[in-house]
């Protein structure tokens, strides 16, 4: 009789201890969430789709904007590292970006333009008015070439190495800021290592 | 006589307006694409539901009017018309836009956690639940066993009988009255 009376309170306190542990779990989950969310504060929320990386420039056969009777293809691309810039006269951000592209031209950066879904008259007068920063512009009326590149919207810029492999994809405008922080280091590495094998680590560091 | 039947005219015009509204809403719901077969249309609709607009982050192609979404819808339509299969079209998009393009990510080591964690969690939870239920049942069984084991021994039973006997209770009341006085 006595022994059974002692047993009951003992199991009860054990249950209480177990309950306390179970109550701690939501608290721990909550703390984990807080840490996770805190670490993400102020970080960009956009998902960047730079999937054209590490691929050769897609094959294309498109007319030259300045002389549409001439058809350009992959072999017409520069043999030195260069930029591909997708633009259109209808695209407001391209207009904002344009003066900086002119600066890059003055600094000796080779930019190939892709005139994306534009009317040729508008495109040519756009270049006449604002200057032509491109070593050449090819005409992508249907937008198929841009689609093959993985374009999400103009303007976008791709950094291509001397072998014609895409190494960097910049969504949105090119400005002094991302030029200094992202594009110039990548382009410099590609220029310095022409003809040599690029090691993955330094590439990843310079061309994120 | 050129009398105008006003009620008839009214109903007619109202009918016309309703018909116009209907046809307009029908136009809004249907894209301008023509398909060779209902299967092709179903394939197209399925794909634009599944594929994500790369520009707008949280919309599928069907819901988005972004220029790139329109282009990709057009491309999907072209590929469907060419008679390509679902997986061919998915591959085409994925080659250009990566895993991000699809709301249905492919199964590969880097996405295993995405695919296998929820069912695993479910299995673990169900197993835990069963274990607890089993544990509780065992405890209950143990308790009843203890109770039967600790039934009264003959001497205890005698003691109990003695305590409960009318004589005893009479004695106790006597004692109590004594205490009170």
Interface residues (C-beta under 8 A of the other chain):
Chain A: X1 X3 X4 X7 X11 X46 X47 X49 X51 X52 X117 X143 X147 X148 X149 X150 X151 X152 X153
Chain B: X54 X55 X57 X66 X67 X68 X71 X72 X75 X96 X97 X98 X100 X101 X139 X146 X147 X150 X156
